[in-house]
Amino acid sequence: MEVTEDGLPLPELNVNTNLVALLDEIRNAVKKGNLEYAQKLASRAVAEINITEENSFYLKQIRKEETKIYYEQAQAAFKKENYSLASHLLGRYRDNVALELSERKLLREAKIADAGNKDATLVGRLVEELDKAKKDLEQIRAKSGLPDDDAIPDLQRLMEEETLKVTRATKDAERLLLKARQDSAQGQYDTALEYIEEALSTLPSNTSTIALVTDLYKARQQIVWYKMGEAMLKGKIADVQQLVIDYKEIEESRRAAETETLGVGDEIDFDAEIKKATEILKKAKEQNSPNQENEIETDKKTNYKPIMLNYLR
């Protein structure tokens, strides 16, 4: 049994296949995002099942689904910058469009021959034929989102649209980063972290945005740093330990984003860093007393920073 690249088995198809159920299965696969499975299923049905008067309607519907799938696959390949695959899929898409136009033309000619044309002159027939062909082409372009002047998808337009999306996402992320820094400066750490999370969730990570992505992670680390300092001053050892772990996870996420995008990255022994921070916390807890805690609270700005540097040194 033939399977797709994702390991999905393809059913056997023959003249006894239930085309109604097959058409529903193809459409459901498209809705779920299984484009490869849907495309191979549709292509096999069109290629392996002989068209008859009884099944012609459903086979044509399956081919229309195949045409739509080729276009969606071409768009996905283009976004992944796989231009050779996108070009191949667009070629298959154009072939199906041309075949559909040809069949519509033959169908119109058959109807004219059967019913008779009221305008028997050559000029009248040509005008009618051109008008109907124009309407058919306009319908295809409207359904597929094609440019008005050509049945071939405008790759330049698609590229411009993607660039515009990235530009808008970048501006939004920069705005959220500014808000986060302002709230962080005012001690509103939770609100600042929400802004940063929103920016990271909407900003795509690529070579044009990786600098901003890095800034967002560093701003997030800075907020954790501030929260760690406050927890140290209040003697909340458990909170400090958790914040050290949070700081580590943010650092790992930042380096993973940089490595995935740029292909480079430095390894850090976080276990050793956590061990070092734990030892410092243990000593601080042993030496801590109510009087010492009051002294730390009295002189916040001068005493906690050297201790914090030891955590992340």
N, C-alpha and C positions, 0 to 999 in steps of 0.2 A: 504493500500500500504506500502510495506517495504521501510525503509529509512536507510541511513548510519548513522554513529555516527556524521557526520557533518551536518545531516539534509537533504541530497540530496535524492530525491525520486528515487526508482528503478522501471523501467517500467515492465509491465507484459510481460512474455515471453511464447511463445507457438510455435506450429509447423508452424504457419503462419508468424512468425517474420521474418523480412527482415534481414538476417544474414550479408549481405554486409554492410548495414547501421549500424548494431550493431557492427561489427568489426571496422568500422571507428570511431564510438563513443568511443569504448574502447581505441583505439590508441590516439585519441584526449585527452581523460581524462588523459592518462599517460603523454602526452606532457605538460599538464597543471599542473601536479603534484598531481592530484586527484587519488592517487594509491588505496585508499580503495574503492572508487566508481568503478574504473575500475576492481579491483579484484573481487568484489562481482558480478558485471555484468557478467564478464567472467565465474565465477564459477557457477552462476545460469544457464547461457546458456548451459554449458557443462552438468550440472546435470539434467535440466528440459526438454531440447529439445532432442527428440529421433533422433539418427543418422540414416540417410538414404543414399541411393546412390547419391541422388541429393544434400544433404547438408553436406556430410561427409567432403568435402574439406574445407569449411568455418568453420565448427565446430573444425576441427583440427588446423586451423589457430588461432581460438579463444583460444584454449587450449595452444598453443605456447605462445600467449600473456600472458595468465595466468601464465605460467611458468616463464617468464621474470619478471612479476610483483612480484611474490613470492620472487625472488632473490633480487630485488630492495628493497622490504619491509624488508627483512632480513638484508640487509646492513644498512638501516636506523635505525632499531631497535638496531643493534649492536653499531652504533655510539652513540645512546642514552643510552647505557649500559643496555638495557633491554634484557638480554641474554636469558631468558626463552622464550620470544616472538620470538627472532631471531632463537632459536633452533627449535621452532614449525614451523616457516615459511620455514626454511631450509629443514625440514622433508617433507613438502608439495612439495617443489621444487624438492627434490630427487625422490619423488613418480612420479611426472609428467615426469621427465627425464627417469626413468625406463620404464614407460608406452610408451613413444615415441620410445625408443630403441626396446621394444618388438614389437611394431607395424611395425617398419622398418624391423625387422627380418621376421615377417610373410609375409610382402609384398615381400621381396626378395625370400622367399620360394615359394610364389605363382607364381612369374615370372619365377622361375626355372622350376616349374612344367608345366607351359604353353609353354614356349619356348624350353624347353629341355636343358640340360646342356651338353656342348661339352665334358667336362671331367666327364665321368660317374663313375669314381673310387671314393671310399669313401675318400681317402686321398685328392684328388683334390677338392672335395666339401667342406671338412673341411677347407682347406687352403683358398679357396675363401670366405667362410663364415667369417673366422677370419679376413681376410684383410678388408672386407667391414665393419664389426663391429668396427674394429680399426679406420677406417676413420670416421665413424659416431661419435664415441666418441671424436675423436680429433676435429671435427667440433663443437660439443656441448661445449667442454672446451674452444675453441678459442672464440666462440661467447659470452660466459658467463664470460670470464676472470678467469677461474678455473686453479688451479695448474696442471702440466702435469701428475702427478702420481696418482691423485685421483679425482673422480667426486664430492667430498664434498668440499665446499668452505673452504679455509684455514683461520680460524678465527685468528690464531696467526699472519699470514701475514697481515691481515686487521688491526689488532691492531698495528703492527709495522709501517704500512703506516700512520695511524692516528698520532702515536707518532712522526714520522718524520715530518709530516706537522706542528704539534705544535712547534717542535724544530726549524724548519726553520722560522716560523712566529715570534717566540720569538727572534731569532737572528736579524731578520730584524727590529723588534720593538726596540731592544736595540740600533741598529745602528742609527735609526731615532731619538731616544731620545737623543743620543750623539750629533747629528747634531743640533737638536733643542736647546740644552743647549749652544752650541758654537755660534749659530746665535743670541740667546737671549743675550748672554754676549756682543755681538757686536752691540746690538740695533736693529737687524733685526727681530722684533717681529712677523710680519706677516708671514715671511718665516718659523720661528720656529713653529708657530701655525699650519701651513700646514703640517709640518713633524709629529707633534703630532697627528693631525687628521688622517693622513694616517696610522700611527701605530695603533691607536685605532680601525680603520675600518678593519684592517686585523688580529689583534690579538684576538683569541678566549678567552672569559672570563671563566676560570675554576680555580680549586684549585691550579693548577701548574703554572698559569700565573697571578693570582690576584695581587701578589706583584708588578709585573711590570706594570699592568694596573693602580694600585694605584699611582705608581711613575709617570706615564704619566699624570694622572689627576693633581697631585701636581705640576708637571713642567708647566702644562698649567695655573694653578692658579698663579704660580710665575711670569709668563709672564704678566698676567693681573695685578698683583701687581705692576710690573715695569711701565706698561702703565698708571696705576692709579696715580703713583707718578709723572710722567711727566705731566699728565693732571692737577694735583693739583698745580704744580709749575707754569704752564702757566695760571692758573685761569680759566680753562675750566670746569665749574661746571657741565654742562650737560653731558660732556664726563665722568666725574667722577661718576656721578649717574648711567650711563649706564654700566660702568665697574664694579660697585658694584653689579649690577644685574647679569652681566656675571659671576662674581666670585661666586655668590650664586648658579647659575645654574650648574656651574662646580662642586661645592661641593655636590649638590644634585645628580648629575650623578655619582660621585665617590662613594658616600655612597650607591646608588642604586646598583651599580655593586658589591660592597663588600657584601651587604645584600643578593642579589640574589645568589651569589656564596657561601658565608660562612654561610648565615642564621642568621647573627647578624648585628646590626647597632644601632647607637645612633641618637636620634632625636634632631634637632636644630631648635629653633624658629627663622627662617630667617626673618619673618616679624618684629620682635623686633629689629633684627640687622640692617635691612634696615631703620627702623624708627630712630635708634640711629645715623646711618650715615647721614641721611637727616638733622637731627638737627644740627650736626656738620657742614655740608655744609652750612646751613642757617646762622649760626653764622659767619663762615669764609667769606661768601659773604657780610654780613653786615659790617664786620670789614675790608674788603679788600679795598685798595685804590691803585692808581698808584704807590705811593712811596713804600707802603708795598709790592706790587707785584715785584718791582725792588729789594727790599731787599731779598725777597724769591728767586728770580732768581740768586742773587749774592751768596747766601749761600745755594745751593741746598742740599748738602750732609748732612748738620747738622740739617736743619729745617723741612724737609718734613716727615721724618720717624716717629717722634712721632705722627704727625697728622694721618698718615696712620695706625698706630697701633690702634688708636681710632676707625677707620672704622671697623676693623675686630676683635676687642677685644671681 
